[in-house]
């Protein structure tokens, strides 16, 4: 039930038809008696800068979830951003500070790392390879750096994109070893597919499977299918792995903490979510 006291969390993006967050947050809020609601709000890019500022003038606004195509453009509209957001170059959560300032953070990578840790893989001191240096790959790189990996290797078909991420990582984590240019997974403890490869039938595999060790932990970000061809192939090699939707469910507890709501576990959220 939405009332005059309900805290509004806008889910901002365009278009909105594929939004899944309301189907996770709202059942959780209802089950736990939290007077808040996530509302999808479709905002075209040309309207977004003015709309975000006006949105946070509402007396009952509590925060916003930010999705495509606004994650990057949000950065220039904030008063304060986390290191993760700065390294990622994008933001997917905004809240209103007590002084009226807009505070932004990025949780895609946090969700990924929480999932890896919960599955028992050590991140601190690890060597990790990320294929894909776009929005989600940059966010994962930021959180892996924050969690203490020793070496990050970044591969992207656009070398300029990969080099820009390398520069941001070196600025905020100067002691971190960051290399760019190779997708060879041999010798890495953690390997991540942060490319769109696997979303469409017939896509090539993003990484040479034959060079991945069975002891390597493999992460996937594609969510259109739980076991993508890439995960099917690494599973056959004996690798432990993480499916794409794990990143989604694991980041929501971090969001709840950011918005100062009672938090929960990814397993609980999976159990109450209103989609498969």
C-alpha positions in Angstrom: 0.0 0.0 0.0 1.4 3.4 -1.0 0.5 6.2 1.3 1.5 9.8 1.9 4.4 8.6 4.1 5.8 6.1 1.6 9.4 6.8 0.6 9.8 6.8 -3.2 12.8 5.2 -4.9 12.7 6.1 -8.6 14.0 3.5 -11.0 15.4 5.7 -13.8 16.1 4.5 -17.3 14.7 4.3 -20.8 12.8 2.2 -21.9 11.4 0.6 -18.8 9.8 -2.6 -20.1 12.7 -4.9 -19.0 13.1 -3.5 -15.5 13.3 -6.2 -12.9 14.3 -4.3 -9.7 10.6 -3.5 -8.7 9.9 -7.2 -8.8 12.6 -7.8 -6.2 12.5 -4.7 -4.0 8.8 -4.2 -3.6 8.0 -7.8 -2.5 10.8 -7.4 0.1 9.5 -4.1 1.3 6.0 -5.5 1.6 7.1 -8.6 3.4 9.2 -6.7 5.9 6.8 -3.8 6.6 9.1 -1.2 5.1 7.2 1.9 3.9 9.0 2.4 0.6 8.4 1.6 -3.0 10.4 1.3 -6.2 8.7 3.0 -9.2 9.9 2.6 -12.8 10.3 6.0 -14.4 11.1 6.2 -18.1 13.1 9.3 -18.9 14.6 10.0 -22.3 18.3 11.1 -22.3 17.6 14.6 -23.5 15.3 15.2 -20.5 17.3 13.5 -17.9 19.7 16.2 -16.4 16.8 18.5 -15.7 14.5 15.7 -14.5 17.0 14.2 -12.0 17.4 17.6 -10.3 13.6 18.1 -10.1 13.0 14.6 -8.9 15.1 15.2 -5.8 13.1 18.3 -5.0 10.1 16.1 -4.1 9.5 16.0 -0.4 8.9 12.2 -0.4 11.8 11.1 -2.6 14.4 8.9 -0.9 16.6 7.8 -3.7 17.0 6.5 -7.2 18.2 3.4 -9.0 19.9 4.4 -12.2 20.1 2.1 -15.3 20.8 2.5 -19.0 21.2 4.9 -20.6 21.8 7.2 -17.7 24.6 5.6 -15.6 27.4 7.7 -17.2 25.6 11.0 -17.5 24.6 10.9 -13.8 28.2 11.4 -12.7 28.2 15.0 -13.8 25.0 15.7 -11.9 26.1 14.7 -8.4 27.6 16.5 -5.5 29.5 13.5 -4.1 30.6 10.1 -5.6 32.3 7.0 -4.3 35.6 5.8 -5.4 33.9 2.8 -7.1 31.8 5.2 -9.1 34.8 7.3 -10.1 36.8 4.2 -11.2 33.8 2.8 -13.1 33.0 6.2 -14.6 29.3 5.6 -13.9 26.7 5.5 -11.1 23.7 3.2 -10.5 22.4 4.6 -7.2 21.7 8.1 -5.9 20.4 9.2 -2.5 19.7 12.5 -0.9 22.0 13.5 1.9 20.8 15.2 5.0 22.1 18.5 3.7 20.3 18.1 0.3 23.4 17.0 -1.5 23.1 14.2 -4.2 25.3 11.3 -3.3 26.1 8.6 -5.9 27.6 5.1 -5.8 28.0 2.1 -8.1 27.0 -1.4 -7.0 27.3 -3.7 -10.0 30.8 -4.6 -9.1 30.0 -4.9 -5.4 27.3 -7.4 -6.3 29.8 -9.4 -8.3 32.5 -9.5 -5.6 30.0 -10.3 -2.9 28.9 -13.3 -4.9 32.5 -14.5 -5.4 33.3 -14.2 -1.7 30.1 -16.0 -0.7 31.0 -18.9 -2.9 34.3 -19.2 -1.0 36.7 -17.8 -3.5 39.4 -15.5 -2.1 39.7 -12.1 -3.8 42.4 -10.4 -1.8 45.8 -11.1 -3.4 44.2 -12.7 -6.5 45.1 -12.3 -10.2 42.0 -11.5 -12.2 41.2 -11.1 -15.9 38.2 -9.1 -17.1 37.1 -9.3 -20.7 35.1 -6.2 -21.4 35.9 -2.7 -20.1 32.5 -1.1 -20.6 30.1 -0.1 -17.9 29.7 -3.4 -16.1 33.4 -4.5 -16.6 34.6 -1.2 -15.2 32.4 -1.6 -12.2 33.7 -5.1 -11.5 37.3 -3.9 -11.9 36.6 -1.1 -9.4 35.3 -3.5 -6.8 38.0 -6.1 -7.3 40.6 -3.3 -6.8 38.8 -2.2 -3.7 38.8 -5.8 -2.4 42.5 -6.1 -2.7 43.4 -8.1 -5.9 47.1 -8.0 -6.8 46.8 -7.9 -10.5 44.0 -6.9 -12.9 44.3 -7.7 -16.6 41.8 -5.9 -18.8 40.8 -6.8 -22.4 38.4 -4.9 -24.6 38.0 -4.9 -28.4 38.3 -1.1 -28.1 41.8 -0.6 -26.7 41.1 3.0 -25.9 38.3 2.0 -23.6 40.6 -0.5 -21.8 43.4 2.0 -21.5 41.0 4.6 -20.0 39.9 2.1 -17.4 43.5 1.3 -16.6 44.3 5.0 -16.1 41.4 5.4 -13.7 42.4 2.3 -11.7 46.0 3.5 -11.5 44.8 6.9 -10.3 42.9 5.5 -7.3 44.9 2.3 -6.7 48.5 3.2 -7.6 49.9 0.1 -6.1 47.7 -2.2 -8.2 49.3 -4.0 -11.1 47.1 -3.3 -14.2 47.8 -4.7 -17.6 45.8 -4.2 -20.9 45.6 -6.0 -24.2 45.4 -9.7 -23.7 42.4 -12.0 -23.1 44.6 -15.1 -22.4 43.2 -16.6 -19.2 46.2 -18.8 -18.4 47.5 -18.3 -14.8 44.5 -16.2 -13.5 42.6 -17.0 -10.3 39.4 -15.2 -11.5 38.2 -14.7 -15.0 35.2 -12.6 -15.9 33.1 -12.3 -19.0 31.9 -8.7 -18.9 31.1 -8.6 -22.7 27.7 -9.1 -24.3 28.9 -12.3 -25.9 26.5 -15.0 -25.0 23.3 -12.9 -25.3 22.6 -14.1 -28.9 22.6 -17.6 -30.3 25.8 -18.3 -32.3 28.0 -15.7 -30.4 31.6 -16.8 -30.2 33.0 -17.6 -26.7 34.6 -14.5 -25.1 37.7 -16.3 -23.9 39.8 -19.3 -25.1 38.3 -22.1 -22.9 41.2 -24.4 -23.5 43.6 -22.1 -21.6 41.4 -21.8 -18.5 42.6 -23.9 -15.6 40.0 -26.0 -13.7 41.0 -24.2 -10.5 40.0 -20.8 -12.0 36.8 -19.1 -10.7 34.7 -17.9 -13.6 32.1 -15.1 -13.6 29.5 -14.2 -16.1 27.4 -11.0 -16.5 25.0 -12.1 -19.3 21.6 -12.6 -17.7 19.4 -13.7 -20.7 20.2 -17.4 -19.9 21.5 -18.8 -16.6 24.0 -21.2 -18.1 25.4 -19.5 -21.1 27.6 -21.4 -23.6 30.6 -19.9 -21.9 29.6 -21.2 -18.4 28.6 -24.5 -19.9 32.1 -24.8 -21.3 33.9 -23.8 -18.1 31.7 -26.1 -16.1 32.8 -29.0 -18.3 36.4 -28.1 -17.4 35.6 -28.3 -13.7 35.6 -24.6 -12.9 33.6 -23.0 -10.1 31.5 -20.2 -11.5 28.9 -17.5 -10.9 25.9 -16.9 -13.1 24.9 -13.4 -14.4 21.8 -13.0 -12.1 24.0 -13.6 -9.0 25.5 -10.2 -9.5 22.0 -8.7 -9.6 20.7 -10.3 -6.4 24.0 -9.9 -4.5 24.1 -6.2 -5.1 20.7 -5.5 -3.7 21.7 -5.9 0.0 24.4 -3.3 -0.7 21.8 -1.0 -2.2 19.6 -1.5 0.9 22.5 -0.5 3.1 23.2 2.6 1.0 19.6 3.7 1.3 19.6 3.0 5.0 17.0 0.3 4.9 17.1 -3.1 6.8 19.2 -5.4 4.7 18.9 -9.1 3.8 20.6 -11.9 1.9 20.7 -12.6 -1.8 19.1 -16.0 -1.1 16.1 -14.4 0.6 15.7 -12.0 -2.3 15.7 -14.8 -4.8 13.0 -16.6 -2.8 10.6 -13.7 -2.8 11.3 -12.2 -6.2 8.3 -12.1 -8.5 10.1 -13.3 -11.6 12.0 -16.5 -12.5 
